[in-house]
Amino acid sequence: MVDPVEVEAVVKRYGTAVALAGVTLRVGRGEIFGLLGQNGAGKTTLVKILLGMVAPTAGTARLLGIPVGTPSARRAVGYLPEDHRLPEYHTAASLLDCYGGLQGLPRSWRRQRAAELIEMIGLGQAHRLKVRNFSKGMKQRLGLAQALLHRPDVLFLDEPTDGVDPIGRKQIRDLLLAERARGVTIFINSHLLGEVEQLCDRVAILRKGKVVRSGSVVELTHRQHTWLVGFDRPVPDSSTWASAHLDPPDRNGISRVHLADEAALDLFLAEATGRGFAIRHLQKERGTLEDLYLQCATVPIGPHVASSVRCG
């Protein structure tokens, strides 16, 4: 089966400056993929290549098996840029009707679809307002609606929840999850790591045009060989444990346990039981994408760094 997004050894140079240094990635159908990285890492360049707005210096990119930049590839794509500009003399309904007409969508179908989207993104109460009177968050939600209007197979979103209040973010998340369930592939470029962590199945972190980390959110945020443990009573000093190192408990009585490897967990639990402690809480510690992002900001970049990721 052809992956909806395929990038193979893509290089992009602007004169002597290298924006992308041989990136390879694939994103499967019905996945939400997050592209992360500092300003200048190459995120926007990669998205522009996938949208056919910029040609790669070397390598290839395809959408739904079709070379990027061709009309047939573009018809299947929805796009919300970060700094979009919407005509302000329209209402939400008339704006979507206008865009639908430009896309060649049948009038009755596009108006019904527009009405559905306006309710789904929480703009139903603002149906009489002109776009000029919309808040930034309302404009962002309307921009997402125009990207979804023609039911695209691949959706590119640049900072989709920027400027949106918590209720609006929840509505957008629910809408994107519904699109994923429909089989839409969603490619998100964002600095809002908390939102990415809640939404994305997989992520890749770009640094200086190379992928320095990639994988599922669960894989990347699980801390290796670290557990959170709570006992039925205070535990003795860490130095008295043979199988693990314990940090002092927090105010809830939860201690962080550092193990040599995953197999050491059984030894630790056996030691705790042998010493008469009942375990009330046991959880594999999970970090955050922010922890990983900050770590990757200082990782050395060299020829050994793999610049590829397979999603799905």
N, C-alpha and C positions, 0 to 999 in steps of 0.2 A: 504494500500500500504506500502511495506517495504521501510524504509529509507535507502539510500545507505550507510550511516555511522551511526552506533549505538554503543554507549559505555554505559555500565550499571555498575555503582558502582565500577569503576576500581580503584584498589589500587596497587601501586608498591613500594616495599621496597627493599633497598639495605642494608642488615644488619639491623642496627638500624636507618638508614636514610630513611625517607619517601619522595619519589619523587612525588607520586600521592596519594591523601587522599580521595578516593571515588568519582571520577568524573563520571558524567552521562551526555551524550549529544547525540543529534541526528541531523543530517544534511540532509535536503531533496534533492530530485532530482532537478538538475538545479539551485543550489544555490552556491554562493561564500561565504565561511565562513572563517573568520580570527581568528586565535588563537594568542593572545598577552600575553606578560608577560616578566618580567625581566629574566636575566640569572639565571638559577637554579630554575625557577618557575615550571618546569615539562613539558614544551612544547615539547621538543625533545623526552622525554620519552614517551609521549602520542602518538606522530607520529610513533615512533619505534614499539609501541604495535600495532597500526593500520596496520602497514606494515608487522607484523608478525616477526619482527626482535628481539623483546623482549617479553617474556611472562609476563602477569600480575601476581601479587601475589594473587589477588582476583578480582572478577568481570569478566565481559564478554565483548567482542568487536566483531562486525560483519561488514562486507562489503557486500552490496547487499544481505543481509540475510544469508551470508556464514561466518562461523567462520574465523577470521583473521589467516593468516599464511598458509592456505591451497592453493594448486596450482590453484584451480579455482578462488579463491579470488584474487590472485596475478595477474592472466591474465587480469583482468579487471582494473588494476591500472597502472597509470603513475606516475613517481616519479622524481622530481628534487631536489637532496640534495643541501645543502648550499655550501659545499666545494667539488664539484664534480671534477673528473679528467678525461679528455678525451684523448684518444690516439692521440698524436700530429703529427704522420706521415700521417694521413688521411686528405683529403679535407672534407668539410661539406657533400658533396654527398656520398662519399665513406664511411664515418663514419656512416651515417644514413642507408646506404645499408647494412653495416656490422651488425649493431644492429638489423635491420629488419630481416636479415637472422637468427640471433640467436633466434629471437622470432618466427621463422617459418612462416613469412609472404611471400606470393608469390612474386617472383622477380619482375615481371612487375608492380604489385600493389605497392610494397614498394618503387620502384624507382619513380613512378609517385607521390606517396604521399610525398616522400622526396623533390622532385622538388617543389611541391606546398608549403611545409612548409618553404623551404629555401627562397622563394620569400616573403612569408607572414611575416617572421621575419626580412626581410631586409638584407639578406646575399647574394642576387643574384649577386651583383657586385664582391663578394669575392669568386666566385665558383672555381677559380684556386688556391687559397691560401691554404697552409697547416695550420692545426689547430695551429701549433707552432707559426705561425705568426699572430694569432688572438689576439685582445685586450681582456681584461677581459669581457667587455660588449658583445663582439661577441661570446665568449665562453659561456656566460650565455644564450644568445639567442639560440645557438646551443643545449645547454643542455635542454632547454625547448622543442625544436623541437624533440629531441629523446624521451622525456617524452610523447609527443603527437602522435608519429609516428603510433602506433597501434590503434589509436582512442579509448582511454580508457574511461570507464564510470565514474571513480573516479580519480581525479588528485590531488596529494600531491606536494606542492611547498614550498620549504624552501628558503626564501629571493629571490624570482624570479627576482626582478629588481635590485638587488645589483650590483653596478658597471656599470650599463647601463645608457647611456646618455638620455636626455629628449626625443629625437625622438624615440630611441629604447624603452623607457618605454611606450610611446604612442602606438607603434606597438604591444608590449606585452599586454597592456591593451585591445586593440581592438581584439587581437586574443583570449584572455581569455573570453571576453564578447561574442564573436562568439561561443566559446565552451559551454558557459553557455546556450546560446540560443538553442544549439543542445541538451541540457539536461544533460550535464556533470556536475557532482558535483565537486567543486573545493575547496580544503582545503589548506589555506595559513598560513604559519608560518612566521611572519615578524616583524622587528623592525621599518620598514619604515611606520610610522603611516599615513602620507599623502597619500601614495599609497593604504594602506588598506582602508582608508576612501573613496577613489574614486572607489575602486573595489568591496568591500565586501557588501553583503546584511546584514549579521549578524556577530557579533563578540562575543568572550568570553575572559575575562581577567583572567589569572591564576596567583595566588600568593601562594607560598609555597604549591603547589599541590592541591589547591582548586580554584574553580571558584568564584571570588568575584563580578564580574559584567557580565551581558550577555544581549543580545537583539539586535534589529536592530540598524544600525548605526544612523538612523534618531532619534530613541527613545533615544539613549544614549547621543547624542550630543545636543539635544534641552535643553536649560536651562529653568528650571521651572519658570513660572510666570514672565518672563523678556522679554520686547519688545523693539525694536528700533523705535523711533518716530521722524518724522520731521514735523515742522509746517511752516506756511507761513510767520512767523515773530518770533523774539526772544521771548522765554517764560520767565515768571517771575521765581523768586527763588523757589526752590523745596518746601520750607516750606509753600508756599501759596496754595498748592494743597491738597485737602481733600482726594482724592481717590487713590493717588499713591505717590511714591517718585521718583523724577527725578534727574538723574546725570546731571552735566553741559554739554551742547552740545559740540560736537567735532567741528573741523574746517569746516565740511560740514553742520553743524547745526543739527546733529542727536543726540538725547538724549536717554540714556538708562532709561527705565521706569520699576521700581520694583513694582509689584502688590502683594497683599495679596494672591490672588488665580486667577484662570482663569475667574471667574465670575466678578471680579473687573475690567476687561478690559472694559466692557460695561459702568460701572460707570465712568471710566476715560474718555472714548470717549464722553459721555454725558456731563461731566464737561467741557471738552475742547470746545465742540460745544457751550455750554451755555456761555462760556467766550469769544466767538467770534473768536476762532482759527480754521483755516482750516488746516487739516492734509494732508501733501504732501507725507509722507512716513510712512508706518506701516509694521513692519516685526517682526515675532517671532525670538528672538535671538537664534542663534545656536552656541554652543561651538565647540570644536574639540576633536578628539580622544586623542590628546596629553593632553588636559586639564583633561580628564577622566582618562587617564593612570597615570598621575602624582598624581591625587587624590587617585587612588587605590593603589599606591605604599606605602601609609601610613595608609590604612584602617586597623583596628584591625582584626586579624584572630582569630576566635573562633568556637566553635561547632555550633553556630547559623548560620554560613555562609553557604548558599546553594551551593552545588557543582554540579549543573545541569543546562542544557540549552537545550531547544527544538528549533531547527531551521527549519522552514518550517511548 
